[in-house]
Structure formats: C-alpha cells, structure tokens
Amino acid sequence: MMLQRVWKQAKPARMGLFCGQQDLRKLLHTDDAPQDNEQGHERFDRISTYVRYPNHFPVTMTVKDFNAKYDGLPAKARETDDPVSLAGRITSIRSASKKLVFLDISNDGHDVQVLAEKKYFQSDDVANNDAEFEHVHESLRRGDIIGIHGFPGKSGKGELSIIPRGISVLSPCVIRHIRRYLEDLDFIEVETPILCTSAGGAAAKPFTTESRALSTKLYLRIAPELYLKQLVIGGMDRVFEIGKVFRNEGGVDQSHNPEFTMCEFYQAYADYNDLMATAEDM
C-alpha cells in the first residue's frame, strides 16, 4: 500500500528522485522476463505445424514406464528402430549448440531427459528441417507441456534420454502468460494472507488451525477475494493474485481438490461486462 500511495501521489521530480526516472510500476513486477508478448501463442508463430491446444496426442507409455524399460541401455545407445511417444511438462532447458538441446520433462512425478539432436529431427517440411528444429527449440519455455515422438537412447555420460523425431507443443505455460497479460494492462500482482481469522469470499468449508502465539483459531483461505477488494477500496485500481486456496470439501474428484491454484483479478470503475471481455481476451 505504501508503494501504491507513492506512485499515485508523487510529482515528476519526486519520481525521478525515488526511481531514477523509471516508472514505479516496474518495481512491482513479479519477475525480470522481457516486456513482450511472447509468453502466449505468438512465440510459436514460426513453427509450421503448431496447433493451439490439440485435443489428442498418442502417448505410448508413461515416463515412469520408459525409465523402467530402458534404464539398462548402454551409454551412447540409439535405439532408432524402437519408436516411443512421451508427454510431460518442461522443467529445464539447456542449449548446447544449434544442433544439440537438452530438456527435462516431468510426468506424474517422474523425470526424463530429452536429448534433441538435429540429425534425428524430422519435420513435415523436409526442405526446412534445420530451421524448424531451431524454431521449435527457441520457442520452448520452462512450464510448457510438450509431446515427443522419438526413440530411446543414452547420453555419452549414460543418462537415459528420449531422442525426438518430432516435438508437439500441447499447452504453453499458462500461468506465465496470465501474469504477463494482466501486467501489460497495468494490473499489479499482490500477495494476500493465507491464514485468516475468518474464511470468506466463497461458499466452502475451510481447513482450520490454531495460532499458539495468538491463542486464536485460524483458517486457511478459501479465496483471496475479500483482501483483493480491500486493496481496490484502498486505492489500488487494478490488482490480481495467483495463489493457492484450500477448501475442505466433502469429496475429491476431477473438479474438486482440497488444494488448488487460482487467479482472481479486480478492477475499479469496471463492471462484469468489462471483466468478461478481459477474461475472454486473456
């Protein structure tokens, strides 16, 4: 709140004193990612076969099964006649050269290395195969979910890997895109308390705990709504939060989980039509 009041009330000269002529909003950004639009689908424009959110990818086995089946391969193995297809979320990217890129993907708590060698990559556009290899790997970011058609092998140091013939982007990293989209609209990301003296903002039963220091009953939040609205009332015109919420529901299924991540955003001087338009565009 103090930073927000400085931003609202400071004169240009004072802003220069505090920020060295920089917009104070940059002090409130959540990371150092470039201020561009590449966090959505635009970064995949150069991939000729890119499809937004494909509804099917034929996985032949899980990462867990892959690790168990091929762990005994020797170092530098290339089982080119044994096609496999895996899918998972990128957790690490390491580019060795334009012809060699290492990825790590995670699936259901199990990890495997993707050893991408240009000589094994097979693009639908054969004439531009080398360029397609570079475009695919330059566009990938940690957090993206990808599907890989390839074959098993091992690196020179003996690390089990899948060597891709092709890579499909199944879902870009959504949270990063949401964060950048809202920040570009001058929303400010905030953190509100997870432990509360009362649970509100949604119709759900909360998890309870107790503070020994304060000798009082506390609740894990079921929504950040009420704190975000207080910030809007206090003068922060556009706020959002991406964070964990907890709901002690009677059951667990595909649409109900006791702990999950949600995004809520609030904007002063706007109505539900404006927020619907923002959500649809995002």
N, C-alpha and C positions, 0 to 999 in steps of 0.2 A: 504494500500500500504506500509506503514512504516513497519508493521509486516512482510509482504512478503519479503521486502528487507533484513530485519534482518535474516529471515530464509534462504534466498539464499546466503547471504554473510558471515554469522557468522562462525567462526572457531570452532572446537570442544570445546576448552577451554571457548570461549565466550558463546557457547550454554549452557555449564554447569553453567556458571555464571548467565545467564538470566533465565534458565528453570530448574535448578536443575537436569540436565541430561535427562530431558523429551523432547520428540520430540515436537517442537514448534507447529506442526500441531494440537496437542491436544488442544492448546489454542484457535484454530479457530473452533473447532467442535461446532455444534449448540445445543447439549444437552448432558446430562450425561448418556444416555442409554448405556447398555453394548455393547462392541465392538464385536458383534457376528452376526450370520446370521439369527437370529430368527425372524427378522422383516418381512420376506417373508412368503412363504408357509411352510417352514421347521418346524415351531413350531407346525404345525398341524399333523405331521407325526404319532403321537401316537393315533390319532382319527381314528378308523377303518372305519367310514362311510364318512370321509372327501372327498369332491369333489371340485375341483377348479372351481370357478365361475359357479355354477349351473344355468341353464337357466330358472328355474321355481321354485317358492315357493308359495304354495297355501295359501295366506292370506285371512282370513275370515272377518276381519274388520280392520279399522284403529285404531291407538292408541286413537285418539280423540273419536271415537265411543265407544271404550272399556271403556274409563273413564266415558263417559256419561251413559252407560248402567249399569255398575256395581258399581258405586260410593256408592249406598245405602246399600251395603253388610255390615254385622256387623263385628266387629273385630274378627280375627282368623278364618274367614269363609274359607271353602274349597269346592268350587262348582265342585267336581270331575266329575260329570255327564254332565257338560256343556263345551265341548271342544271348544277351540278358537285357532286361529293362528295369531300371530302378527309378524311384522318385523320392524327393526329400527337400528339406529347406537348407539353403546355403548358410553355413556358419563361418566359413573362412574362404578367402580368395588370395592366392599367391601367384603372381605372374612372373615366370622365369624368363620368358622371351616372347616374341611374337609367334613362335611355333610351339610353345610349351606353357601351359597354365595348369596350376593345381587348385582344386576346390575341395572343400569338405562339405558333405551333406549329412543331415541328421534326419532319421525317420524312426518314430516310435521309441526314442531313447537310445538308438544305435547309430553310430557314425561310420562313414567310409570315405576314402579319398577318391576324388575324380581326377585322373591323370589325363588331361586333354592334350593330345599330340596332333598337330595339324595334318600329318601324313595319313592319319587314320580317319580324319573327319570327312564325311560325305554329305555335301549339300545337294539339295534338289537342283540348284543352279551350278552345274559342273564347271562351267566356264569361269565362274566367280567363286570357286570353292575357298580359295585362300582368303579373299576379302570377307566372305561370310563367316569363316572361323573367327576372324578378328572382330567383326561386328558383334557376334554373339557374346564373346567373352568380354569385350569392352563395355557391353551394356549391363552385364550382370552385377548385382549388388548383394551384399550380405542380407539375408532375410527373405530373398526371393525363393519361391518354390519352383523347382525345375523337374523335368522328366528326362531321363537319359537312356538312349538306345546305344548299346555298345557291347563290350566283351570284357571278361575278367583278365587281370594281369597283376603284376607287381612292379614296384619301382626298383631302381638299382640298389636301394637300401633294404629292399624286401618288404615294403609296406603294401598291403593288399589294396588294389585300386580297381575301379571300373574305367576302361578306356572308351570314351564316347565316339560313336559314329555320327551321332546327332544329339542335339540338346534342344528341348522344347521348354519355353517359359510358360508355366502353368498358372502362376499368380505372382505378380510383383509384391514387394514388401509393402503391405497396405498401411501400416502404422506410420511409416516414414512419409508416405505420400499425404496422409491425412494431416500430419503435423505441418508439413511444408505448405500445403494448400491453405490451411487456416492462418498460418503466419503471414502468408502473402496477402491475406485480406485484413491484416492488422489486428488479428486476434492475438492475445497474449496467453501463453501457456502458464498455468499456475499449479501448485500442489496444495491440496486441502487436507485436513486431518483425516486419518483412517480410524483412529479411536475417538469416539464421540460420547458425550454424556446422554444423548438421546438419538435414536435412529429415525431418520425421516427421508423424504424425497422419493419414496416408493412404497408400495404395499407388499412388504415381505417381512418375514420373521428374522430378526438379526441374531448373530452369534454374540454371546455375552462373555465378559471377563471382568476382572476386578483390579483396581489400582491399589496396591498396598500402601504406596506413598500418600495417596489422596483419600484413602479409605472410602472409595466410591465405586459404584458399578459403572462399567463402560461397555460400549457396543462397537463391534466392527461395522463400518459404514455399509449401508445397503445401496447408497447412491451419493454422488458428490453434489447433487442439485442445490441444496439449501445454502451451502457455503458459496457456491458459484453465484447464486442470486444475491447473496450479501455483498459480494465484490462488485457486482453491477450497481447495486444500490449505493455502494460507497464511492463510485466514480470511475470504475474500470468498465469502459463501454463495451468491450468485446473480450471475452475470456473463454478458455477451453481447458479441459483436463482429460488426459488419457491415463487411466489408472485402474487399480484393482478394486473390485467391490465384492462383498460377501453376503450371501443370502442362505439362511438356514431353512431351506425348503423341505417339504415332506418327502420328496423323491428326487432321483437323478436320472436324466435321460438325455437325448440328443440336444434338447433345447433348454435344459435346466442343469446348471452346475453350481455347486456351492461357492466356487471362486472363479471369477472371470474378469477380463479386461473390458472396459467400456470407454467410450468417448462421449462427453457432453460439452456442448458449447452454447453460450448465451450472448445475446447482442441487444444493446439498448436501442430504443427508437425503431424497433422492428416488430413485426407480428409473425404469426405462424406461416403465412404465405412466403415471407422472406426467408425464413429458416428452412422451409420445404425446398425452396429453389436452391439454397446453398447446399443442402444435403444431396439433392439430385445431381447438381453440377459436380460435386465432390466425388 
